């Protein structure tokens, strides 16, 4: 359904060079785009939620090599 899947890894390009892993994709009524829950690879207790459009447009994240 989406071009982004759970387990995909993204390199944060702003404010550091952390790798973030897609943990969940949530389709919510109040957002035009699904929301993506990310966990930092080296500190999985650190999480953030971004719109699917942020990852598609490469706004602060680029797909990391598996």
PDBQT receptor file of N, H, CA, C and O in Angstrom, charges set to zero:
ATOM      1  N   UNK A   1       0.819  -1.198   0.000  1.00  0.00    +0.000 N 
ATOM      2  CA  UNK A   1       0.000   0.000   0.000  1.00  0.00    +0.000 C 
ATOM      3  C   UNK A   1       0.865   1.266   0.000  1.00  0.00    +0.000 C 
ATOM      4  O   UNK A   1       0.595   2.198  -0.758  1.00  0.00    +0.000 OA
ATOM      5  N   UNK A   2       1.904   1.305   0.845  1.00  0.00    +0.000 N 
ATOM      6  H   UNK A   2       2.123   0.548   1.460  1.00  0.00    +0.000 HD
ATOM      7  CA  UNK A   2       2.792   2.461   0.919  1.00  0.00    +0.000 C 
ATOM      8  C   UNK A   2       4.166   2.074   0.381  1.00  0.00    +0.000 C 
ATOM      9  O   UNK A   2       4.510   0.893   0.344  1.00  0.00    +0.000 OA
ATOM     10  N   UNK A   3       4.946   3.060  -0.034  1.00  0.00    +0.000 N 
ATOM     11  H   UNK A   3       4.667   4.019  -0.004  1.00  0.00    +0.000 HD
ATOM     12  CA  UNK A   3       6.309   2.802  -0.475  1.00  0.00    +0.000 C 
ATOM     13  C   UNK A   3       7.276   2.766   0.707  1.00  0.00    +0.000 C 
ATOM     14  O   UNK A   3       8.476   2.558   0.524  1.00  0.00    +0.000 OA
ATOM     15  N   UNK A   4       6.760   2.968   1.906  1.00  0.00    +0.000 N 
ATOM     16  H   UNK A   4       5.785   3.138   2.054  1.00  0.00    +0.000 HD
ATOM     17  CA  UNK A   4       7.533   2.918   3.145  1.00  0.00    +0.000 C 
ATOM     18  C   UNK A   4       6.950   1.794   3.985  1.00  0.00    +0.000 C 
ATOM     19  O   UNK A   4       5.733   1.672   4.117  1.00  0.00    +0.000 OA
ATOM     20  N   UNK A   5       7.836   0.965   4.557  1.00  0.00    +0.000 N 
ATOM     21  H   UNK A   5       8.826   1.064   4.450  1.00  0.00    +0.000 HD
ATOM     22  CA  UNK A   5       7.389  -0.199   5.313  1.00  0.00    +0.000 C 
ATOM     23  C   UNK A   5       8.016  -0.238   6.695  1.00  0.00    +0.000 C 
ATOM     24  O   UNK A   5       9.070   0.354   6.931  1.00  0.00    +0.000 OA
ATOM     25  N   UNK A   6       7.352  -0.945   7.609  1.00  0.00    +0.000 N 
ATOM     26  H   UNK A   6       6.496  -1.426   7.417  1.00  0.00    +0.000 HD
ATOM     27  CA  UNK A   6       7.912  -1.172   8.939  1.00  0.00    +0.000 C 
ATOM     28  C   UNK A   6       9.269  -1.853   8.766  1.00  0.00    +0.000 C 
ATOM     29  O   UNK A   6       9.407  -2.801   7.993  1.00  0.00    +0.000 OA
ATOM     30  N   UNK A   7      10.255  -1.362   9.491  1.00  0.00    +0.000 N 
ATOM     31  H   UNK A   7      10.143  -0.592  10.119  1.00  0.00    +0.000 HD
ATOM     32  CA  UNK A   7      11.616  -1.904   9.408  1.00  0.00    +0.000 C 
ATOM     33  C   UNK A   7      12.537  -1.090   8.521  1.00  0.00    +0.000 C 
ATOM     34  O   UNK A   7      13.757  -1.239   8.597  1.00  0.00    +0.000 OA
ATOM     35  N   UNK A   8      11.970  -0.224   7.671  1.00  0.00    +0.000 N 
ATOM     36  H   UNK A   8      10.980  -0.103   7.609  1.00  0.00    +0.000 HD
ATOM     37  CA  UNK A   8      12.812   0.636   6.839  1.00  0.00    +0.000 C 
ATOM     38  C   UNK A   8      13.641   1.544   7.741  1.00  0.00    +0.000 C 
ATOM     39  O   UNK A   8      13.194   1.952   8.813  1.00  0.00    +0.000 OA
ATOM     40  N   UNK A   9      14.851   1.850   7.290  1.00  0.00    +0.000 N 
ATOM     41  H   UNK A   9      15.214   1.519   6.419  1.00  0.00    +0.000 HD
ATOM     42  CA  UNK A   9      15.780   2.682   8.071  1.00  0.00    +0.000 C 
ATOM     43  C   UNK A   9      16.005   4.000   7.343  1.00  0.00    +0.000 C 
ATOM     44  O   UNK A   9      16.156   4.036   6.122  1.00  0.00    +0.000 OA
ATOM     45  N   UNK A  10      16.025   5.088   8.121  1.00  0.00    +0.000 N 
ATOM     46  H   UNK A  10      15.903   5.058   9.113  1.00  0.00    +0.000 HD
ATOM     47  CA  UNK A  10      16.220   6.424   7.568  1.00  0.00    +0.000 C 
ATOM     48  C   UNK A  10      17.327   7.138   8.321  1.00  0.00    +0.000 C 
ATOM     49  O   UNK A  10      17.418   7.064   9.546  1.00  0.00    +0.000 OA
ATOM     50  N   UNK A  11      18.164   7.831   7.565  1.00  0.00    +0.000 N 
ATOM     51  H   UNK A  11      18.090   7.892   6.570  1.00  0.00    +0.000 HD
ATOM     52  CA  UNK A  11      19.242   8.637   8.125  1.00  0.00    +0.000 C 
ATOM     53  C   UNK A  11      18.721  10.050   8.334  1.00  0.00    +0.000 C 
ATOM     54  O   UNK A  11      18.210  10.676   7.406  1.00  0.00    +0.000 OA
ATOM     55  N   UNK A  12      18.853  10.548   9.562  1.00  0.00    +0.000 N 
ATOM     56  H   UNK A  12      19.268  10.039  10.316  1.00  0.00    +0.000 HD
ATOM     57  CA  UNK A  12      18.453  11.920   9.853  1.00  0.00    +0.000 C 
ATOM     58  C   UNK A  12      19.526  12.851   9.319  1.00  0.00    +0.000 C 
ATOM     59  O   UNK A  12      20.705  12.685   9.631  1.00  0.00    +0.000 OA
ATOM     60  N   UNK A  13      19.134  13.818   8.526  1.00  0.00    +0.000 N 
ATOM     61  H   UNK A  13      18.176  13.953   8.272  1.00  0.00    +0.000 HD
ATOM     62  CA  UNK A  13      20.113  14.697   7.881  1.00  0.00    +0.000 C 
ATOM     63  C   UNK A  13      20.239  16.056   8.566  1.00  0.00    +0.000 C 
ATOM     64  O   UNK A  13      21.141  16.828   8.243  1.00  0.00    +0.000 OA
ATOM     65  N   UNK A  14      19.359  16.350   9.493  1.00  0.00    +0.000 N 
ATOM     66  H   UNK A  14      18.626  15.722   9.755  1.00  0.00    +0.000 HD
ATOM     67  CA  UNK A  14      19.416  17.629  10.206  1.00  0.00    +0.000 C 
ATOM     68  C   UNK A  14      19.650  17.370  11.691  1.00  0.00    +0.000 C 
ATOM     69  O   UNK A  14      18.967  16.546  12.298  1.00  0.00    +0.000 OA
ATOM     70  N   UNK A  15      20.615  18.072  12.268  1.00  0.00    +0.000 N 
ATOM     71  H   UNK A  15      21.170  18.742  11.775  1.00  0.00    +0.000 HD
ATOM     72  CA  UNK A  15      20.833  17.954  13.704  1.00  0.00    +0.000 C 
ATOM     73  C   UNK A  15      21.547  16.683  14.129  1.00  0.00    +0.000 C 
ATOM     74  O   UNK A  15      21.484  16.316  15.302  1.00  0.00    +0.000 OA
ATOM     75  N   UNK A  16      22.210  16.014  13.233  1.00  0.00    +0.000 N 
ATOM     76  H   UNK A  16      22.261  16.312  12.280  1.00  0.00    +0.000 HD
ATOM     77  CA  UNK A  16      22.923  14.803  13.594  1.00  0.00    +0.000 C 
ATOM     78  C   UNK A  16      22.909  13.792  12.473  1.00  0.00    +0.000 C 
ATOM     79  O   UNK A  16      22.434  14.062  11.370  1.00  0.00    +0.000 OA
ATOM     80  N   UNK A  17      23.433  12.638  12.772  1.00  0.00    +0.000 N 
ATOM     81  H   UNK A  17      23.819  12.419  13.668  1.00  0.00    +0.000 HD
ATOM     82  CA  UNK A  17      23.503  11.583  11.763  1.00  0.00    +0.000 C 
ATOM     83  C   UNK A  17      22.908  10.292  12.316  1.00  0.00    +0.000 C 
ATOM     84  O   UNK A  17      23.455   9.211  12.099  1.00  0.00    +0.000 OA
ATOM     85  N   UNK A  18      21.826  10.399  13.007  1.00  0.00    +0.000 N 
ATOM     86  H   UNK A  18      21.382  11.278  13.184  1.00  0.00    +0.000 HD
ATOM     87  CA  UNK A  18      21.178   9.246  13.619  1.00  0.00    +0.000 C 
ATOM     88  C   UNK A  18      20.395   8.449  12.586  1.00  0.00    +0.000 C 
ATOM     89  O   UNK A  18      19.891   8.989  11.601  1.00  0.00    +0.000 OA
ATOM     90  N   UNK A  19      20.309   7.143  12.844  1.00  0.00    +0.000 N 
ATOM     91  H   UNK A  19      20.718   6.704  13.644  1.00  0.00    +0.000 HD
ATOM     92  CA  UNK A  19      19.480   6.253  12.033  1.00  0.00    +0.000 C 
ATOM     93  C   UNK A  19      18.178   6.024  12.795  1.00  0.00    +0.000 C 
ATOM     94  O   UNK A  19      18.188   5.714  13.986  1.00  0.00    +0.000 OA
ATOM     95  N   UNK A  20      17.059   6.180  12.092  1.00  0.00    +0.000 N 
ATOM     96  H   UNK A  20      17.051   6.431  11.125  1.00  0.00    +0.000 HD
ATOM     97  CA  UNK A  20      15.729   5.971  12.660  1.00  0.00    +0.000 C 
ATOM     98  C   UNK A  20      15.047   4.838  11.908  1.00  0.00    +0.000 C 
ATOM     99  O   UNK A  20      15.140   4.754  10.683  1.00  0.00    +0.000 OA
ATOM    100  N   UNK A  21      14.359   3.962  12.646  1.00  0.00    +0.000 N 
ATOM    101  H   UNK A  21      14.283   4.030  13.640  1.00  0.00    +0.000 HD
ATOM    102  CA  UNK A  21      13.710   2.779  12.075  1.00  0.00    +0.000 C 
ATOM    103  C   UNK A  21      12.192   2.953  12.153  1.00  0.00    +0.000 C 
ATOM    104  O   UNK A  21      11.661   3.353  13.189  1.00  0.00    +0.000 OA
ATOM    105  N   UNK A  22      11.502   2.652  11.061  1.00  0.00    +0.000 N 
ATOM    106  H   UNK A  22      11.933   2.326  10.220  1.00  0.00    +0.000 HD
ATOM    107  CA  UNK A  22      10.035   2.717  11.029  1.00  0.00    +0.000 C 
ATOM    108  C   UNK A  22       9.481   1.593  11.908  1.00  0.00    +0.000 C 
ATOM    109  O   UNK A  22       9.745   0.415  11.667  1.00  0.00    +0.000 OA
ATOM    110  N   UNK A  23       8.713   1.971  12.925  1.00  0.00    +0.000 N 
ATOM    111  H   UNK A  23       8.498   2.928  13.121  1.00  0.00    +0.000 HD
ATOM    112  CA  UNK A  23       8.122   0.997  13.846  1.00  0.00    +0.000 C 
ATOM    113  C   UNK A  23       6.640   0.784  13.587  1.00  0.00    +0.000 C 
ATOM    114  O   UNK A  23       6.112  -0.303  13.824  1.00  0.00    +0.000 OA
ATOM    115  N   UNK A  24       5.965   1.826  13.097  1.00  0.00    +0.000 N 
ATOM    116  H   UNK A  24       6.393   2.709  12.904  1.00  0.00    +0.000 HD
ATOM    117  CA  UNK A  24       4.516   1.706  12.882  1.00  0.00    +0.000 C 
ATOM    118  C   UNK A  24       4.082   2.746  11.849  1.00  0.00    +0.000 C 
ATOM    119  O   UNK A  24       4.636   3.843  11.768  1.00  0.00    +0.000 OA
ATOM    120  N   UNK A  25       3.074   2.367  11.063  1.00  0.00    +0.000 N 
ATOM    121  H   UNK A  25       2.624   1.477  11.128  1.00  0.00    +0.000 HD
ATOM    122  CA  UNK A  25       2.442   3.278  10.110  1.00  0.00    +0.000 C 
ATOM    123  C   UNK A  25       0.977   3.354  10.506  1.00  0.00    +0.000 C 
ATOM    124  O   UNK A  25       0.272   2.345  10.511  1.00  0.00    +0.000 OA
ATOM    125  N   UNK A  26       0.518   4.568  10.840  1.00  0.00    +0.000 N 
ATOM    126  H   UNK A  26       1.090   5.388  10.836  1.00  0.00    +0.000 HD
ATOM    127  CA  UNK A  26      -0.855   4.750  11.318  1.00  0.00    +0.000 C 
ATOM    128  C   UNK A  26      -1.627   5.646  10.360  1.00  0.00    +0.000 C 
ATOM    129  O   UNK A  26      -1.219   6.771  10.071  1.00  0.00    +0.000 OA
ATOM    130  N   UNK A  27      -2.733   5.134   9.882  1.00  0.00    +0.000 N 
ATOM    131  H   UNK A  27      -3.065   4.220  10.117  1.00  0.00    +0.000 HD
ATOM    132  CA  UNK A  27      -3.618   5.914   9.013  1.00  0.00    +0.000 C 
ATOM    133  C   UNK A  27      -4.676   6.551   9.917  1.00  0.00    +0.000 C 
ATOM    134  O   UNK A  27      -5.545   5.856  10.442  1.00  0.00    +0.000 OA
ATOM    135  N   UNK A  28      -4.602   7.871  10.097  1.00  0.00    +0.000 N 
ATOM    136  H   UNK A  28      -3.896   8.436   9.670  1.00  0.00    +0.000 HD
ATOM    137  CA  UNK A  28      -5.520   8.565  10.993  1.00  0.00    +0.000 C 
ATOM    138  C   UNK A  28      -6.424   9.500  10.205  1.00  0.00    +0.000 C 
ATOM    139  O   UNK A  28      -6.012  10.082   9.201  1.00  0.00    +0.000 OA
ATOM    140  N   UNK A  29      -7.656   9.639  10.670  1.00  0.00    +0.000 N 
ATOM    141  H   UNK A  29      -7.990   9.167  11.486  1.00  0.00    +0.000 HD
ATOM    142  CA  UNK A  29      -8.649  10.454   9.960  1.00  0.00    +0.000 C 
ATOM    143  C   UNK A  29      -8.271  11.930   9.881  1.00  0.00    +0.000 C 
ATOM    144  O   UNK A  29      -8.576  12.591   8.889  1.00  0.00    +0.000 OA
ATOM    145  N   UNK A  30      -7.612  12.452  10.909  1.00  0.00    +0.000 N 
ATOM    146  H   UNK A  30      -7.364  11.915  11.715  1.00  0.00    +0.000 HD
ATOM    147  CA  UNK A  30      -7.346  13.896  10.947  1.00  0.00    +0.000 C 
ATOM    148  C   UNK A  30      -6.105  14.310  10.161  1.00  0.00    +0.000 C 
ATOM    149  O   UNK A  30      -5.752  15.489  10.156  1.00  0.00    +0.000 OA
ATOM    150  N   UNK A  31      -5.440  13.376   9.501  1.00  0.00    +0.000 N 
ATOM    151  H   UNK A  31      -5.726  12.418   9.504  1.00  0.00    +0.000 HD
ATOM    152  CA  UNK A  31      -4.258  13.705   8.717  1.00  0.00    +0.000 C 
ATOM    153  C   UNK A  31      -4.445  13.215   7.284  1.00  0.00    +0.000 C 
ATOM    154  O   UNK A  31      -4.912  12.100   7.051  1.00  0.00    +0.000 OA
ATOM    155  N   UNK A  32      -4.075  14.059   6.340  1.00  0.00    +0.000 N 
ATOM    156  H   UNK A  32      -3.696  14.964   6.530  1.00  0.00    +0.000 HD
ATOM    157  CA  UNK A  32      -4.165  13.675   4.929  1.00  0.00    +0.000 C 
ATOM    158  C   UNK A  32      -3.224  12.510   4.624  1.00  0.00    +0.000 C 
ATOM    159  O   UNK A  32      -3.536  11.640   3.812  1.00  0.00    +0.000 OA
ATOM    160  N   UNK A  33      -2.065  12.510   5.289  1.00  0.00    +0.000 N 
ATOM    161  H   UNK A  33      -1.811  13.217   5.949  1.00  0.00    +0.000 HD
ATOM    162  CA  UNK A  33      -1.067  11.463   5.094  1.00  0.00    +0.000 C 
ATOM    163  C   UNK A  33      -0.995  10.585   6.341  1.00  0.00    +0.000 C 
ATOM    164  O   UNK A  33      -1.227  11.071   7.448  1.00  0.00    +0.000 OA
ATOM    165  N   UNK A  34      -0.677   9.302   6.180  1.00  0.00    +0.000 N 
ATOM    166  H   UNK A  34      -0.487   8.907   5.281  1.00  0.00    +0.000 HD
ATOM    167  CA  UNK A  34      -0.462   8.451   7.355  1.00  0.00    +0.000 C 
ATOM    168  C   UNK A  34       0.691   8.988   8.209  1.00  0.00    +0.000 C 
ATOM    169  O   UNK A  34       1.568   9.695   7.711  1.00  0.00    +0.000 OA
ATOM    170  N   UNK A  35       0.678   8.649   9.480  1.00  0.00    +0.000 N 
ATOM    171  H   UNK A  35      -0.034   8.074   9.884  1.00  0.00    +0.000 HD
ATOM    172  CA  UNK A  35       1.743   9.048  10.390  1.00  0.00    +0.000 C 
ATOM    173  C   UNK A  35       2.696   7.881  10.577  1.00  0.00    +0.000 C 
ATOM    174  O   UNK A  35       2.272   6.730  10.681  1.00  0.00    +0.000 OA
ATOM    175  N   UNK A  36       3.978   8.185  10.618  1.00  0.00    +0.000 N 
ATOM    176  H   UNK A  36       4.322   9.120  10.534  1.00  0.00    +0.000 HD
ATOM    177  CA  UNK A  36       5.028   7.182  10.735  1.00  0.00    +0.000 C 
ATOM    178  C   UNK A  36       5.695   7.324  12.103  1.00  0.00    +0.000 C 
ATOM    179  O   UNK A  36       6.193   8.395  12.448  1.00  0.00    +0.000 OA
ATOM    180  N   UNK A  37       5.701   6.250  12.871  1.00  0.00    +0.000 N 
ATOM    181  H   UNK A  37       5.296   5.379  12.591  1.00  0.00    +0.000 HD
ATOM    182  CA  UNK A  37       6.393   6.223  14.165  1.00  0.00    +0.000 C 
ATOM    183  C   UNK A  37       7.788   5.674  13.939  1.00  0.00    +0.000 C 
ATOM    184  O   UNK A  37       7.965   4.579  13.405  1.00  0.00    +0.000 OA
ATOM    185  N   UNK A  38       8.780   6.458  14.358  1.00  0.00    +0.000 N 
ATOM    186  H   UNK A  38       8.636   7.347  14.793  1.00  0.00    +0.000 HD
ATOM    187  CA  UNK A  38      10.179   6.088  14.204  1.00  0.00    +0.000 C 
ATOM    188  C   UNK A  38      10.825   5.895  15.569  1.00  0.00    +0.000 C 
ATOM    189  O   UNK A  38      10.477   6.588  16.525  1.00  0.00    +0.000 OA
ATOM    190  N   UNK A  39      11.763   4.957  15.664  1.00  0.00    +0.000 N 
ATOM    191  H   UNK A  39      12.045   4.394  14.887  1.00  0.00    +0.000 HD
ATOM    192  CA  UNK A  39      12.566   4.767  16.875  1.00  0.00    +0.000 C 
ATOM    193  C   UNK A  39      14.031   4.856  16.468  1.00  0.00    +0.000 C 
ATOM    194  O   UNK A  39      14.440   4.335  15.431  1.00  0.00    +0.000 OA
ATOM    195  N   UNK A  40      14.807   5.526  17.307  1.00  0.00    +0.000 N 
ATOM    196  H   UNK A  40      14.475   5.950  18.150  1.00  0.00    +0.000 HD
ATOM    197  CA  UNK A  40      16.228   5.660  16.992  1.00  0.00    +0.000 C 
ATOM    198  C   UNK A  40      16.901   4.298  17.120  1.00  0.00    +0.000 C 
ATOM    199  O   UNK A  40      16.691   3.585  18.101  1.00  0.00    +0.000 OA
ATOM    200  N   UNK A  41      17.703   3.943  16.133  1.00  0.00    +0.000 N 
ATOM    201  H   UNK A  41      17.874   4.522  15.336  1.00  0.00    +0.000 HD
ATOM    202  CA  UNK A  41      18.290   2.603  16.087  1.00  0.00    +0.000 C 
ATOM    203  C   UNK A  41      19.181   2.307  17.299  1.00  0.00    +0.000 C 
ATOM    204  O   UNK A  41      19.115   1.214  17.861  1.00  0.00    +0.000 OA
ATOM    205  N   UNK A  42      20.010   3.272  17.702  1.00  0.00    +0.000 N 
ATOM    206  H   UNK A  42      20.063   4.160  17.246  1.00  0.00    +0.000 HD
ATOM    207  CA  UNK A  42      20.933   3.012  18.809  1.00  0.00    +0.000 C 
ATOM    208  C   UNK A  42      20.332   3.317  20.182  1.00  0.00    +0.000 C 
ATOM    209  O   UNK A  42      20.884   2.894  21.198  1.00  0.00    +0.000 OA
ATOM    210  N   UNK A  43      19.224   4.033  20.231  1.00  0.00    +0.000 N 
ATOM    211  H   UNK A  43      18.776   4.377  19.406  1.00  0.00    +0.000 HD
ATOM    212  CA  UNK A  43      18.492   4.327  21.469  1.00  0.00    +0.000 C 
ATOM    213  C   UNK A  43      17.003   4.155  21.185  1.00  0.00    +0.000 C 
ATOM    214  O   UNK A  43      16.301   5.149  21.001  1.00  0.00    +0.000 OA
ATOM    215  N   UNK A  44      16.497   2.901  21.145  1.00  0.00    +0.000 N 
ATOM    216  H   UNK A  44      17.067   2.094  21.294  1.00  0.00    +0.000 HD
ATOM    217  CA  UNK A  44      15.114   2.667  20.718  1.00  0.00    +0.000 C 
ATOM    218  C   UNK A  44      14.048   3.298  21.611  1.00  0.00    +0.000 C 
ATOM    219  O   UNK A  44      12.885   3.379  21.217  1.00  0.00    +0.000 OA
ATOM    220  N   UNK A  45      14.427   3.744  22.800  1.00  0.00    +0.000 N 
ATOM    221  H   UNK A  45      15.373   3.679  23.119  1.00  0.00    +0.000 HD
ATOM    222  CA  UNK A  45      13.453   4.426  23.660  1.00  0.00    +0.000 C 
ATOM    223  C   UNK A  45      13.168   5.852  23.161  1.00  0.00    +0.000 C 
ATOM    224  O   UNK A  45      12.183   6.466  23.569  1.00  0.00    +0.000 OA
ATOM    225  N   UNK A  46      14.020   6.368  22.292  1.00  0.00    +0.000 N 
ATOM    226  H   UNK A  46      14.821   5.870  21.960  1.00  0.00    +0.000 HD
ATOM    227  CA  UNK A  46      13.791   7.685  21.684  1.00  0.00    +0.000 C 
ATOM    228  C   UNK A  46      12.938   7.486  20.440  1.00  0.00    +0.000 C 
ATOM    229  O   UNK A  46      13.304   6.736  19.535  1.00  0.00    +0.000 OA
ATOM    230  N   UNK A  47      11.813   8.155  20.406  1.00  0.00    +0.000 N 
ATOM    231  H   UNK A  47      11.515   8.763  21.141  1.00  0.00    +0.000 HD
ATOM    232  CA  UNK A  47      10.893   7.992  19.287  1.00  0.00    +0.000 C 
ATOM    233  C   UNK A  47      10.446   9.346  18.760  1.00  0.00    +0.000 C 
ATOM    234  O   UNK A  47      10.551  10.365  19.443  1.00  0.00    +0.000 OA
ATOM    235  N   UNK A  48       9.953   9.333  17.550  1.00  0.00    +0.000 N 
ATOM    236  H   UNK A  48       9.867   8.505  16.996  1.00  0.00    +0.000 HD
ATOM    237  CA  UNK A  48       9.334  10.528  16.968  1.00  0.00    +0.000 C 
ATOM    238  C   UNK A  48       8.301  10.078  15.960  1.00  0.00    +0.000 C 
ATOM    239  O   UNK A  48       8.365   8.968  15.431  1.00  0.00    +0.000 OA
ATOM    240  N   UNK A  49       7.356  10.948  15.705  1.00  0.00    +0.000 N 
ATOM    241  H   UNK A  49       7.303  11.849  16.135  1.00  0.00    +0.000 HD
ATOM    242  CA  UNK A  49       6.305  10.679  14.740  1.00  0.00    +0.000 C 
ATOM    243  C   UNK A  49       6.346  11.754  13.667  1.00  0.00    +0.000 C 
ATOM    244  O   UNK A  49       6.373  12.948  13.968  1.00  0.00    +0.000 OA
ATOM    245  N   UNK A  50       6.351  11.319  12.416  1.00  0.00    +0.000 N 
ATOM    246  H   UNK A  50       6.329  10.349  12.172  1.00  0.00    +0.000 HD
ATOM    247  CA  UNK A  50       6.367  12.249  11.286  1.00  0.00    +0.000 C 
ATOM    248  C   UNK A  50       5.305  11.817  10.284  1.00  0.00    +0.000 C 
ATOM    249  O   UNK A  50       4.830  10.682  10.310  1.00  0.00    +0.000 OA
ATOM    250  N   UNK A  51       4.951  12.722   9.420  1.00  0.00    +0.000 N 
ATOM    251  H   UNK A  51       5.337  13.644   9.398  1.00  0.00    +0.000 HD
ATOM    252  CA  UNK A  51       4.004  12.415   8.348  1.00  0.00    +0.000 C 
ATOM    253  C   UNK A  51       4.712  11.607   7.263  1.00  0.00    +0.000 C 
ATOM    254  O   UNK A  51       5.913  11.764   7.044  1.00  0.00    +0.000 OA
ATOM    255  N   UNK A  52       3.975  10.766   6.606  1.00  0.00    +0.000 N 
ATOM    256  H   UNK A  52       2.999  10.639   6.784  1.00  0.00    +0.000 HD
ATOM    257  CA  UNK A  52       4.508  10.010   5.480  1.00  0.00    +0.000 C 
ATOM    258  C   UNK A  52       5.110  10.957   4.442  1.00  0.00    +0.000 C 
ATOM    259  O   UNK A  52       6.114  10.627   3.812  1.00  0.00    +0.000 OA
ATOM    260  N   UNK A  53       4.512  12.111   4.265  1.00  0.00    +0.000 N 
ATOM    261  H   UNK A  53       3.697  12.380   4.778  1.00  0.00    +0.000 HD
ATOM    262  CA  UNK A  53       5.003  13.070   3.269  1.00  0.00    +0.000 C 
ATOM    263  C   UNK A  53       6.408  13.571   3.603  1.00  0.00    +0.000 C 
ATOM    264  O   UNK A  53       7.174  13.886   2.692  1.00  0.00    +0.000 OA
ATOM    265  N   UNK A  54       6.763  13.651   4.880  1.00  0.00    +0.000 N 
ATOM    266  H   UNK A  54       6.141  13.395   5.620  1.00  0.00    +0.000 HD
ATOM    267  CA  UNK A  54       8.109  14.092   5.282  1.00  0.00    +0.000 C 
ATOM    268  C   UNK A  54       9.156  13.112   4.754  1.00  0.00    +0.000 C 
ATOM    269  O   UNK A  54      10.186  13.526   4.222  1.00  0.00    +0.000 OA
ATOM    270  N   UNK A  55       8.894  11.823   4.902  1.00  0.00    +0.000 N 
ATOM    271  H   UNK A  55       8.058  11.487   5.334  1.00  0.00    +0.000 HD
ATOM    272  CA  UNK A  55       9.846  10.831   4.421  1.00  0.00    +0.000 C 
ATOM    273  C   UNK A  55       9.858  10.768   2.895  1.00  0.00    +0.000 C 
ATOM    274  O   UNK A  55      10.919  10.598   2.294  1.00  0.00    +0.000 OA
ATOM    275  N   UNK A  56       8.711  10.899   2.272  1.00  0.00    +0.000 N 
ATOM    276  H   UNK A  56       7.849  11.036   2.760  1.00  0.00    +0.000 HD
ATOM    277  CA  UNK A  56       8.657  10.861   0.805  1.00  0.00    +0.000 C 
ATOM    278  C   UNK A  56       9.388  12.053   0.186  1.00  0.00    +0.000 C 
ATOM    279  O   UNK A  56      10.054  11.913  -0.840  1.00  0.00    +0.000 OA
ATOM    280  N   UNK A  57       9.263  13.222   0.812  1.00  0.00    +0.000 N 
ATOM    281  H   UNK A  57       8.722  13.336   1.645  1.00  0.00    +0.000 HD
ATOM    282  CA  UNK A  57       9.885  14.435   0.268  1.00  0.00    +0.000 C 
ATOM    283  C   UNK A  57      11.327  14.615   0.735  1.00  0.00    +0.000 C 
ATOM    284  O   UNK A  57      11.996  15.577   0.357  1.00  0.00    +0.000 OA
ATOM    285  N   UNK A  58      11.803  13.671   1.569  1.00  0.00    +0.000 N 
ATOM    286  H   UNK A  58      11.260  12.889   1.876  1.00  0.00    +0.000 HD
ATOM    287  CA  UNK A  58      13.180  13.703   2.081  1.00  0.00    +0.000 C 
ATOM    288  C   UNK A  58      13.455  14.987   2.849  1.00  0.00    +0.000 C 
ATOM    289  O   UNK A  58      14.501  15.615   2.682  1.00  0.00    +0.000 OA
ATOM    290  N   UNK A  59      12.496  15.370   3.697  1.00  0.00    +0.000 N 
ATOM    291  H   UNK A  59      11.647  14.860   3.833  1.00  0.00    +0.000 HD
ATOM    292  CA  UNK A  59      12.622  16.562   4.529  1.00  0.00    +0.000 C 
ATOM    293  C   UNK A  59      13.263  16.191   5.865  1.00  0.00    +0.000 C 
ATOM    294  O   UNK A  59      12.566  15.923   6.843  1.00  0.00    +0.000 OA
ATOM    295  N   UNK A  60      14.587  16.177   5.896  1.00  0.00    +0.000 N 
ATOM    296  H   UNK A  60      15.154  16.394   5.101  1.00  0.00    +0.000 HD
ATOM    297  CA  UNK A  60      15.305  15.859   7.126  1.00  0.00    +0.000 C 
ATOM    298  C   UNK A  60      15.689  14.402   7.267  1.00  0.00    +0.000 C 
ATOM    299  O   UNK A  60      16.414  14.037   8.193  1.00  0.00    +0.000 OA
ATOM    300  N   UNK A  61      15.207  13.556   6.354  1.00  0.00    +0.000 N 
ATOM    301  H   UNK A  61      14.617  13.852   5.602  1.00  0.00    +0.000 HD
ATOM    302  CA  UNK A  61      15.527  12.128   6.390  1.00  0.00    +0.000 C 
ATOM    303  C   UNK A  61      15.762  11.621   4.970  1.00  0.00    +0.000 C 
ATOM    304  O   UNK A  61      15.092  12.046   4.029  1.00  0.00    +0.000 OA
ATOM    305  N   UNK A  62      16.716  10.711   4.829  1.00  0.00    +0.000 N 
ATOM    306  H   UNK A  62      17.260  10.365   5.593  1.00  0.00    +0.000 HD
ATOM    307  CA  UNK A  62      16.904   9.999   3.570  1.00  0.00    +0.000 C 
ATOM    308  C   UNK A  62      16.983   8.516   3.899  1.00  0.00    +0.000 C 
ATOM    309  O   UNK A  62      17.459   8.135   4.968  1.00  0.00    +0.000 OA
ATOM    310  N   UNK A  63      16.520   7.691   2.989  1.00  0.00    +0.000 N 
ATOM    311  H   UNK A  63      16.133   8.000   2.121  1.00  0.00    +0.000 HD
ATOM    312  CA  UNK A  63      16.525   6.246   3.227  1.00  0.00    +0.000 C 
ATOM    313  C   UNK A  63      17.970   5.756   3.357  1.00  0.00    +0.000 C 
ATOM    314  O   UNK A  63      18.826   6.070   2.530  1.00  0.00    +0.000 OA
ATOM    315  N   UNK A  64      18.215   4.991   4.402  1.00  0.00    +0.000 N 
ATOM    316  H   UNK A  64      17.520   4.736   5.074  1.00  0.00    +0.000 HD
ATOM    317  CA  UNK A  64      19.553   4.444   4.659  1.00  0.00    +0.000 C 
ATOM    318  C   UNK A  64      19.696   3.113   3.928  1.00  0.00    +0.000 C 
ATOM    319  O   UNK A  64      18.711   2.413   3.693  1.00  0.00    +0.000 OA
ATOM    320  N   UNK A  65      20.894   2.784   3.583  1.00  0.00    +0.000 N 
ATOM    321  H   UNK A  65      21.694   3.353   3.774  1.00  0.00    +0.000 HD
ATOM    322  CA  UNK A  65      21.155   1.486   2.966  1.00  0.00    +0.000 C 
ATOM    323  C   UNK A  65      20.907   0.399   3.991  1.00  0.00    +0.000 C 
ATOM    324  O   UNK A  65      21.300   0.528   5.150  1.00  0.00    +0.000 OA
ATOM    325  N   UNK A  66      20.259  -0.668   3.568  1.00  0.00    +0.000 N 
ATOM    326  H   UNK A  66      19.939  -0.773   2.626  1.00  0.00    +0.000 HD
ATOM    327  CA  UNK A  66      19.946  -1.779   4.484  1.00  0.00    +0.000 C 
ATOM    328  C   UNK A  66      21.217  -2.549   4.696  1.00  0.00    +0.000 C 
ATOM    329  O   UNK A  66      21.225  -3.537   5.430  1.00  0.00    +0.000 OA
TER     330      UNK A  66
